[in-house]
């Protein structure tokens, strides 16, 4: 199977990868090109913007957390469904964890594995010809990674653009766009990244502005021409995690949004049905389901509503008396006894586990994780190993007395002391699962 693809990458986070990617996707879709988006690494927020722009779910591609067969299957399926696959990178082009070749979680891993050319986005505010030195270094760093072109972002003037473009062109790497400084093109952020796509009342307008900018400032014809044929194995529909039940009650609203599409799709392929419900609308998990999954999200922003969602809380307690309930990150916070909001006010949560969390006492927890299951449960059988990540600012202010659910290590194999909790049919952890090892 052959499709065309490219990767949008940058020397560092904050360079404008997301806005350039969204503008490119929207502008090409206007042309009638069937585009599909992917995202390197663990991320929930950017793929939601991709999906809103293309009308098709984005796919996460993670070279550290996903076994090679699953990575190939997901990339192959995405490529099969579109004329052009555009993958947005993560952090800087070569940033990842220490690991074996091709398994570092970096954007460069995907570029080499799938032979995808890189469209490099440079934030050139505060520099001019030095930008060419950055391009030279990135282009020479790994012979398996090919820089197909450069987009200059936050250009200050026509003279500024010309100075940089002349210097980069001397490297025989083309400049394929130059986007001026324009605060209207930035997207608002909060503590876990961009404000979520579904929270923007004017999202269509914002995407339209990005498409207009791409049409005006990017050489779309040359960018499309730079995409390379992408040969991958035929999808074999590997399931990243076994479904936790045959009918899965999935919490889905503004407080519970962080669930990976590849997990849900894998569960459906395995024959499971997913039934969404909204805790914020005070809905309990449907009785006809045999497992309940509370994904991550922003419960700290909705703590008062959740504390007063009595039908949800009572229904979840009844459900958990006989059926498995699992909470990831934000879902784990809601399963505990209490949650402190940003102002230090404590709100009563469901109390199915004994811990308490705080968003007033903040500490960044970020990184890849490998987990070993200490008991059978919704994530699999005892002893099973799963790779995933943590990304949250909440802290445990009380651990409770529940049994540990997981043994966790970081990407370097160093043990971590927070293994979540389990009690009866209920399990929870800050750890986001991506795939079985």
C-alpha positions in Angstrom: 0.0 0.0 0.0 1.4 3.4 -0.9 0.3 6.9 0.1 2.0 10.3 0.4 2.9 11.9 3.6 5.0 14.5 5.4 5.9 15.5 8.9 5.6 19.1 10.3 8.4 19.5 12.9 10.3 22.2 14.6 13.5 22.8 16.6 11.5 23.2 19.9 8.0 23.4 21.3 6.3 26.7 20.9 7.6 27.3 17.3 4.1 27.2 15.7 3.8 23.5 14.6 0.1 23.3 15.5 -1.0 26.5 13.8 0.9 25.7 10.7 -0.4 22.1 10.7 -4.0 23.3 11.1 -3.7 26.0 8.5 -2.2 23.5 6.0 -4.8 20.8 6.7 -7.7 23.4 6.3 -6.3 25.0 3.2 -5.7 21.6 1.5 -9.1 20.4 2.5 -10.5 23.5 0.8 -8.8 22.3 -2.4 -10.7 19.1 -2.2 -7.7 17.0 -1.1 -8.5 14.1 1.2 -6.1 14.9 4.1 -5.7 12.9 7.3 -3.7 14.1 10.3 -1.5 12.3 12.8 0.3 13.3 16.0 3.7 12.2 17.2 3.8 11.1 20.8 1.2 11.1 23.6 -1.2 14.0 23.1 -5.0 14.4 23.3 -5.5 18.1 22.6 -3.8 18.7 19.2 -5.5 15.6 17.6 -8.9 17.1 18.6 -8.1 20.2 16.6 -6.9 18.0 13.7 -10.2 16.1 13.7 -12.2 19.4 13.8 -10.2 20.6 10.8 -10.3 17.5 8.7 -13.6 15.9 9.7 -11.7 12.7 10.4 -10.1 11.4 13.6 -6.4 12.0 14.0 -4.1 9.1 14.9 -1.4 9.1 17.6 1.8 7.5 16.5 4.2 6.9 19.4 7.5 5.0 18.7 8.3 4.5 22.4 4.9 3.5 23.8 3.6 1.5 20.8 5.0 -1.8 19.7 6.3 -1.6 16.1 3.5 -3.7 14.7 0.8 -1.5 16.2 2.6 1.7 15.0 2.8 0.3 11.5 -0.9 -0.7 11.5 -2.1 2.7 12.7 0.0 4.6 10.2 -1.0 2.2 7.4 -4.7 2.6 8.2 -4.4 6.4 8.3 -2.5 6.4 5.0 -5.1 4.1 3.4 -7.9 6.5 4.2 -6.5 9.6 2.6 -4.5 11.1 -0.3 -2.1 12.9 2.0 -1.1 12.1 5.6 0.3 15.1 7.6 1.9 14.2 10.9 2.4 16.9 13.5 5.6 16.4 15.5 6.2 16.6 19.2 8.6 19.0 21.0 11.8 19.4 18.9 12.5 17.2 15.9 15.0 14.9 17.7 13.7 15.2 21.2 12.8 11.9 22.9 13.9 9.6 25.7 17.1 7.5 25.9 16.3 4.3 24.2 17.1 1.9 21.4 17.2 3.2 17.8 13.8 4.0 16.5 12.1 3.6 20.0 12.8 7.0 21.6 9.4 8.6 21.0 10.9 11.4 18.9 9.4 12.9 15.7 12.6 11.8 13.9 11.8 8.1 14.7 8.6 8.4 12.6 10.4 10.3 9.8 13.0 7.5 9.4 10.6 4.6 10.0 8.1 5.8 7.4 10.5 7.7 5.2 8.6 10.9 5.6 10.1 14.2 4.6 10.1 17.0 7.2 8.5 20.4 6.8 10.5 22.4 9.4 8.7 25.3 11.1 11.1 27.9 12.5 10.1 30.7 14.9 12.4 33.4 13.6 11.4 36.2 16.0 14.6 37.7 17.4 17.0 36.3 14.7 17.7 36.4 11.0 20.6 34.6 9.2 21.2 32.5 12.3 18.1 30.6 11.4 20.1 29.0 8.5 22.6 27.7 11.0 19.7 26.0 12.9 18.5 24.4 9.6 22.0 23.3 8.7 22.5 21.6 12.0 19.1 19.8 11.9 19.6 18.7 8.3 23.0 17.2 9.1 22.2 15.6 12.4 20.8 12.3 11.1 21.2 11.2 7.5 17.9 9.2 7.8 15.9 12.4 8.3 15.4 14.6 5.3 14.4 18.3 5.6 12.2 18.9 2.5 11.5 22.6 3.2 11.2 25.3 5.8 8.4 27.5 6.9 9.4 30.7 8.6 7.1 31.7 11.4 6.6 35.1 13.1 8.4 37.0 10.4 8.8 40.7 11.3 9.0 42.3 7.9 9.8 41.7 4.2 13.4 42.6 4.8 13.5 40.1 7.7 12.1 37.4 5.5 14.5 38.1 2.7 17.6 37.9 4.9 16.6 34.5 6.3 15.4 33.1 3.0 18.6 34.0 1.2 20.6 32.3 3.9 18.5 29.2 4.0 18.3 28.9 0.2 22.1 28.7 0.2 21.8 25.3 1.9 19.7 24.1 -1.1 16.8 23.6 1.2 13.8 25.6 0.0 11.8 28.1 2.0 8.2 27.1 1.4 6.4 29.8 3.4 6.8 32.8 5.6 4.1 33.6 8.1 4.1 37.1 9.7 3.8 37.9 13.4 0.0 37.9 14.1 -1.4 37.3 17.5 -4.8 36.6 15.9 -3.3 33.3 14.6 -2.3 32.0 18.1 -4.6 29.7 20.1 -5.4 30.3 23.8 -3.7 28.0 26.3 -4.2 26.7 29.8 -2.2 24.4 32.2 -2.3 21.2 30.0 -1.8 23.0 26.6 -4.3 24.6 24.2 -7.8 25.2 25.4 -9.7 22.2 24.0 -11.2 22.3 20.5 -14.8 21.7 21.7 -14.6 24.7 24.1 -14.2 27.2 21.3 -17.5 28.7 20.1 -15.7 30.2 17.2 -13.6 27.3 16.3 -14.8 27.2 12.6 -13.8 30.9 12.3 -10.4 30.3 13.8 -9.7 27.4 11.5 -10.9 29.5 8.6 -8.4 32.2 9.5 -5.6 29.7 9.7 -6.6 28.4 6.3 -6.6 31.9 4.9 -3.2 32.5 6.3 -1.9 29.2 4.8 -3.3 30.1 1.4 -1.6 33.5 1.5 1.7 32.7 3.1 2.5 29.1 2.3 3.5 27.6 -1.1 0.9 24.9 -1.0 1.7 23.4 -4.4 5.4 22.9 -3.5 4.5 21.6 0.0 2.2 19.0 -1.5 4.8 18.1 -4.1 7.4 17.6 -1.3 5.3 14.8 0.3 6.9 11.4 -0.3 5.3 8.0 -1.2 4.9 6.2 2.1 5.0 2.4 2.1 3.8 0.6 5.2 2.6 -2.8 6.1 -1.1 -3.5 5.6 -3.1 -2.8 8.8 -3.5 -6.0 10.8 -5.9 -4.3 13.3 -3.9 -4.9 16.4 -5.7 -4.0 19.6 -3.6 -1.8 21.9 -5.5 -2.9 25.0 -8.1 -5.5 25.5 -11.6 -4.1 26.0 -12.6 -3.9 29.7 -16.0 -5.2 28.9 -18.4 -6.0 26.1 -20.5 -2.8 26.7 -18.3 -0.1 28.0 -19.8 3.0 29.7 -17.5 5.9 28.7 -17.7 9.2 30.5 -17.6 11.9 27.8 -18.0 15.6 28.4 -16.0 18.7 29.1 -14.6 17.1 32.3 -13.7 13.8 30.6 -12.2 14.2 27.2 -8.8 12.5 27.2 -9.3 9.1 25.6 -7.1 7.9 22.7 -9.1 7.1 19.5 -6.9 4.0 18.8 -8.0 2.5 22.1 -11.7 3.0 21.4 -11.3 1.8 17.8 -9.4 -1.3 19.0 -12.2 -2.1 21.5 -14.8 -1.9 18.8 -12.8 -4.1 16.5 -12.6 -6.7 19.4 -16.4 -6.7 19.4 -17.1 -4.2 22.2 -19.7 -1.5 22.2 -19.0 1.9 23.7 -21.9 3.9 25.3 -21.1 7.5 26.2 -22.6 9.3 29.2 -22.1 12.7 30.8 -21.3 13.1 34.5 -21.5 16.9 34.2 -25.2 16.4 33.0 -25.6 14.2 36.2 -26.0 11.0 34.2 -25.0 7.7 35.8 -23.3 5.0 33.8 -25.9 3.0 31.9 -27.1 -0.1 33.7 -26.8 -2.2 30.5 -23.0 -1.9 30.5 -20.6 -4.3 32.1 -17.6 -1.9 32.6 -17.1 1.8 33.2 -14.2 3.9 32.0 -13.6 7.5 33.4 -10.9 9.0 31.2 -8.8 12.0 32.0 -9.7 15.6 31.4 -10.3 18.7 33.5 -12.4 17.7 36.6 -10.6 20.4 38.5 -12.4 23.0 36.4 -15.8 21.4 37.1 -15.3 20.1 40.7 -18.4 21.9 42.1 -20.7 20.5 39.4 -19.3 17.0 39.8 -19.6 17.2 43.6 -23.3 18.0 43.2 -24.0 15.5 40.4 -25.8 13.1 42.9 -27.4 10.9 40.3 -23.9 10.3 38.7 -22.2 9.6 42.0 -24.9 7.3 43.4 -25.2 5.5 40.0 -21.4 5.0 39.8 -21.4 3.5 43.3 -24.2 1.1 42.4 -22.4 0.2 39.2 -19.1 -0.5 41.1 -20.7 -2.9 43.5 -20.8 -5.5 40.8 -18.9 -4.3 37.7 -15.4 -2.9 37.0 -14.8 0.8 37.1 -11.5 2.3 36.0 -10.3 6.0 36.2 -7.4 7.5 34.4 -5.8 10.7 35.6 -8.9 13.1 35.9 -11.1 10.0 36.2 -8.9 8.8 39.1 -9.3 12.1 40.8 -13.1 11.8 40.7 -13.0 8.3 42.1 -11.3 9.6 45.3 -12.7 11.0 48.4 -12.1 14.7 47.6 -10.6 17.2 45.1 -9.3 20.6 46.0 -9.8 23.2 43.3 -7.4 25.9 42.3 -8.7 28.1 45.2 -8.1 25.4 47.8 -11.8 24.6 48.2 -12.4 20.9 48.8 -15.2 19.1 46.9 -16.5 15.7 47.8 -15.9 13.2 45.0 -17.3 9.6 44.6 -15.3 8.0 47.3 -14.8 4.6 45.6 -11.1 4.9 46.4 -9.6 6.5 49.5 -7.1 9.1 48.1 -7.6 12.9 47.8 -6.1 15.2 45.2 -5.4 18.9 45.0 -5.1 21.4 42.1 -4.3 24.1 44.6 -1.0 22.4 45.4 0.4 22.0 41.9 3.4 20.1 40.6 4.1 19.1 37.1 4.2 15.3 36.5 5.2 14.6 32.9 6.8 11.8 31.1 6.6 8.3 29.7 5.8 5.4 32.1 5.8 1.6 32.0 3.4 -0.2 34.2 3.2 -3.7 35.5 -0.3 -4.8 36.6 -0.4 -6.0 40.2 -3.9 -7.6 39.8 -6.4 -8.5 37.1 -8.5 -5.6 36.0 -9.7 -3.4 33.2 -6.2 -2.9 31.8 -5.4 -6.7 31.6 -4.1 -9.6 33.6 -1.8 -9.5 36.5 1.8 -9.2 35.5 1.0 -7.6 32.1 3.1 -4.6 31.1 1.7 -1.5 29.5 3.4 1.7 28.2 1.9 5.1 28.5 2.5 8.5 30.1 1.6 11.0 32.8 0.8 14.7 32.3 -0.9 16.5 35.1 -0.4 19.2 37.7 -2.6 17.7 40.4 -1.0 16.2 43.5 -2.0 13.5 46.0 -2.7 15.1 49.4 -3.8 11.8 50.9 -3.0 8.4 49.6 -5.7 6.5 51.4 -5.3 2.8 52.3 -6.2 1.1 49.1 -4.0 -1.6 47.6 -1.6 -0.5 44.8 -2.9 -1.1 41.3 0.4 -0.8 39.4 4.2 -0.8 39.7 5.4 2.2 37.7 8.8 3.1 36.2 9.8 6.0 34.1 11.3 5.6 30.6 14.8 5.0 32.0 13.4 2.1 34.2 13.6 4.1 37.5 10.8 3.1 39.9 8.1 5.6 40.8 6.2 5.4 44.1 2.7 6.3 42.8 0.9 3.1 41.6 -2.7 4.3 41.9 -5.2 2.3 43.9 -7.6 -0.6 43.7 -10.6 -1.6 45.9 -13.1 -4.2 45.0 -14.1 -3.7 41.3 -12.6 -0.2 41.2 -9.1 0.8 39.9 -7.5 4.1 39.2 -4.2 5.8 38.4 -2.8 9.0 37.1 -1.1 6.9 34.4 -2.6 7.1 30.8 -2.4 3.7 29.1 -1.3 3.7 25.4 -0.5 0.0 24.6 0.5 -3.3 25.9 4.3 -4.0 25.6 
